[in-house]
Amino acid sequence: MVKKRHDADRGIPEISFAAPAGTPAGVEVLSLAGLRRRVRAEWLKAPQRPDFHHLLTLTSGTLWHTVDFTAYALAPGSWLWVRPGQVQQWGDLTHAEGTLILFRQDFLDPATTDGARIEDPHAPILRRPLPDDAATLRLAADHLTAEFHALGHLPLEVHTAALRHLLAVLVLRLAHLTTPAGTPAPEPDATYLRFRDAVEKDFTRTRQVEDYAEALGYSARTLSRATLAAAGLGAKEFIDRRVVLEAKRLLAHSDRTAARIAVHLGFSSATHFSKYFHQRTGQTPIAFRTTVRGYPTK
């Protein structure tokens, strides 16, 4: 399923995808029972930063799953989507059954990647589909599972193509669930999307809305309006939340000093970083690290 490695620069334990022997590279489907048999519980409970996607749905029981310091409660019919780079931590799998789908981003074709917004790091992590959507998603997952376990029934290249198409159906459906009103979810505003992508690229370089506005050709007010409409918060708060998230990841899952983290995130000094972090979280960086390290980090 995975290969574990350690990123020497960031110090964060990372997990790389490894296809099971004899199966198409880039995708794997397994039950939670199969996951329990294959992987030790202690290893699953430790923080992980996979470089591939996780799609998880339950058929029975309940499960808590933590992604980037937020715990999500899964119940039958709900779906959890963990994207590359996000830090996850499994809860107790003893009383949960369901399906886990692992896939590399490059396994899907470009049209699906765009249509399903695969690269969106701000997409919802937990989804609770309406009954009609839930039934459609369950059917898509069942078809994908059946094809994955039908290795040898078709030539390998045909089998791989079938898996790619079936996975595309699932992720496209999941990315475009209907709202409680029965209408498709609105598409994000183009201005917001450009700003969001720019922040993801440059948040370690600048935290100023004006810098992004100048680079993108908008006014700061336009960016703030677009971000408020799409994400429910202003542009400056959006930038700050992304910086704080990365700071938390590095504090919790690396051994870097606060001073080194400050440099990585573009702060002029450790003191400035500590004040910034405390204002937005209510804790100093060191206090936060002490609080969250109640579990092993390697």
ABEGO torsion letter per residue (X at the ends): XBBBBBBAAAGBBBBBBBBBBGBBBGBBBBBAAAAAAABBAAAAABBBBBABBBBBBBABEBBBBBBGGBBBBBBBGBBBBBBBGBBBBBBBAAABBEBBBBBBAAABBAAAAAAAGAABAABBABBBBBAAAAAAAAAAAAAAAAAAAABGABBAAAAAAAAAAAAAAAAAAAABBBBAAGBBBBBBBAAAAAAAAAAAAAAAABABAAAAAAAAGBBAAAAAAAAAAAAGBBAAAAAAAAAAAAAAAAAAABABBAAAAAAAAGBABAAAAAAAAAAAAGBBAAAAAAAAAABBAX
